[in-house]
Amino acid sequence: MSPTRPPADPPGDDTLDLRVDDLVALLDGDLLDSVAAWGPAETPVGSFQLVPVRLERDLPLLARWMNAPAVAAFWELAGPDTVTAEHVRAQLEGDGRSVPCLGVLDGTPMSYFEIYRADLDPLARYYPARPHDTGIHLLIGGVTDRGRGVGTTLLRAVADLVLDHRPRCTRVVAEPDILNTPSVSAFLSGGFRYAAEADLPDKRAALMIRDRALRHVL
């Protein structure tokens, strides 16, 4: 697919559309409140599980990761713990469209994931979203886990968890910064395909898609 350049500020007011989508999601029970029950996934690097964040337990660790230069350059959440707390609390106190999780590998928290309803997210204004599209944000916390393929393995594992537990989701999507070459490469190696570029309000993103139909081909 040739790269597309959606308008940076799409015209029109889609507030009503988002409210209708929210209502439909509530009625069909397809919000992301079951991530805690997804259980572990066996991977080549160990047993991996998504564990929903509890701020009182996890904030110091998350804030330390957010202040690592390699992470701060793209997440832009460096600073005191309150900066990270505000970001995470907005999801925890939301309506179930986004779930912040620790990625726990062989019992050790080593990454942070956000699993979100991409079709109900502002991202949907910038690409041709489909119902139940599910998005992934990821950071690898430990320096020793970066640059050796762990991120690729975990992205594939999490995408598989999404597809296994959300049968109406046909695609897992992501939108890493186009300048974040290691992240884009990890998604490509993890079974995602490059679909387009998108001008988001805070970055130029590479739209990455993992198709259910190609899950066992890649």
C-alpha positions, 0 to 999 in steps of 0.5 A, spaced: 500 500 500 502 506 498 503 511 504 498 516 505 498 523 508 491 524 512 490 531 513 493 534 520 487 536 522 481 533 519 475 537 518 468 536 522 466 534 529 466 527 530 464 528 538 457 525 536 460 519 533 465 517 538 459 517 543 455 513 539 461 508 539 462 508 546 455 506 547 455 501 542 461 498 546 458 498 553 452 495 550 456 489 546 461 488 552 467 489 548 471 494 552 478 491 555 476 489 562 478 482 561 486 483 560 487 481 567 484 474 565 488 473 559 493 469 562 500 467 560 503 466 553 509 461 552 514 465 548 522 463 546 524 468 551 520 465 557 513 465 560 510 472 559 503 475 562 500 482 561 498 484 568 494 491 569 497 496 572 496 498 580 499 505 581 500 504 588 504 498 587 507 500 580 508 508 579 516 508 582 518 503 576 514 506 571 516 513 572 524 510 572 522 507 566 519 514 563 525 517 565 530 513 561 533 517 555 531 512 550 524 512 552 523 519 554 525 521 547 519 518 544 514 517 550 515 525 553 513 523 560 520 524 563 520 528 570 517 527 577 513 521 578 506 525 578 507 526 570 507 518 569 501 518 574 497 523 571 498 519 564 496 512 567 491 515 571 487 518 565 487 510 563 485 507 569 479 512 571 477 512 563 471 508 560 475 501 559 478 503 552 485 503 554 488 498 559 495 500 562 499 493 563 506 491 566 509 486 561 512 480 566 517 475 563 518 469 568 515 473 574 519 479 573 516 486 570 520 488 564 516 492 560 510 497 559 504 496 554 498 500 553 492 495 550 487 500 547 481 500 542 484 504 536 477 504 533 474 508 539 481 512 540 482 519 536 487 515 532 481 513 528 481 520 525 487 519 521 486 512 518 481 507 515 479 504 522 475 498 522 470 496 528 474 493 534 481 494 531 485 494 537 492 498 538 498 497 542 503 501 545 510 498 548 516 500 552 522 496 554 524 498 561 530 494 562 536 496 558 539 489 558 532 487 554 533 492 548 536 491 542 536 483 542 529 481 539 525 481 546 521 487 543 519 483 537 518 477 541 513 480 546 509 484 540 508 478 537 505 474 543 501 480 545 498 481 538 496 473 539 493 474 546 489 480 543 487 476 537 485 470 541 481 473 546 478 478 542 474 474 536 471 480 533 478 484 532 481 482 525 487 487 526 492 489 531 495 496 530 500 500 532 503 507 530 510 508 532 514 515 531 517 514 524 523 516 527 523 511 532 527 506 527 528 500 532 521 500 534 518 500 527 523 494 526 521 490 532 513 491 529 515 489 522 519 483 525 513 481 530 509 480 524 506 487 523 506 490 516 507 497 514 501 500 512 502 508 511 504 514 514 500 518 518 500 525 521 498 525 528 498 531 532 504 530 536 508 526 531 509 523 524 507 515 525 508 509 521 501 505 521 503 498 523 498 492 522 497 485 524 492 482 520 488 476 523 488 473 516 495 473 516 497 471 523 499 464 521 503 466 515 508 471 518 
